[in-house]
Amino acid sequence: MTHQFDVVIEKDSEGNFVASVPALPGCHTQARSLDELMTRVREAIELCLEEQGSAPEPLDFVGVQRVTVNA
């Protein structure tokens, strides 16, 4: 069975790409290149699904907003 997940990709201050999967809390990984990141995020998703025992309720992607706060 196949599943689709939205992945948020960011770049940290050291130049590493960081991926997180909003539908799977705690599911994230990082890599030096986008190609390696995509390989690693697929592995991370498979491990998260294996740990949960079932796929979560799918989320509909709406968009990304940048919010500025004074803290």
C-alpha positions in Angstrom: 0.0 0.0 0.0 1.3 3.5 -0.8 0.8 6.7 1.2 1.6 10.3 0.4 2.9 12.7 3.0 3.7 16.4 2.8 7.3 17.2 3.9 8.5 20.6 5.1 12.1 21.3 4.1 14.2 24.0 5.7 17.9 24.9 5.7 19.8 25.4 9.0 22.6 27.9 9.7 25.2 25.3 8.9 23.8 24.6 5.4 22.1 21.3 6.3 18.7 20.5 4.9 16.1 19.5 7.6 12.9 17.7 6.8 9.8 17.2 9.0 6.6 15.4 8.3 3.6 17.3 9.9 1.3 14.3 9.7 3.8 12.2 11.7 4.8 14.1 14.9 8.5 13.4 15.7 9.3 12.3 12.1 12.2 14.3 10.9 15.7 14.0 9.5 18.5 16.0 8.0 21.2 15.7 5.3 23.8 17.8 3.4 22.1 17.5 0.0 18.5 17.4 -1.1 18.9 14.0 -2.8 20.2 12.5 0.4 17.5 14.2 2.4 14.8 12.6 0.2 16.3 9.2 0.7 16.5 9.7 4.5 13.0 11.2 4.8 11.5 8.1 3.1 13.3 5.9 5.5 12.2 8.0 8.4 8.5 7.9 7.3 8.7 4.1 6.9 10.1 3.8 10.4 7.5 6.1 11.9 4.7 4.1 10.2 6.2 0.8 11.4 6.3 2.2 14.9 2.7 3.5 14.8 1.4 0.3 13.3 -0.9 2.2 10.9 -1.0 5.3 8.8 -2.5 8.4 10.3 -5.5 10.3 9.1 -4.4 12.2 6.0 -4.0 16.0 6.2 -4.8 18.4 3.4 -1.9 20.7 2.7 -3.0 24.3 2.7 0.2 26.3 2.7 3.1 27.7 4.6 3.1 31.1 6.3 6.1 32.9 7.9 5.1 34.6 11.2 7.2 37.2 13.0 7.0 37.7 16.7 8.9 39.7 19.3 10.4 37.4 21.9 
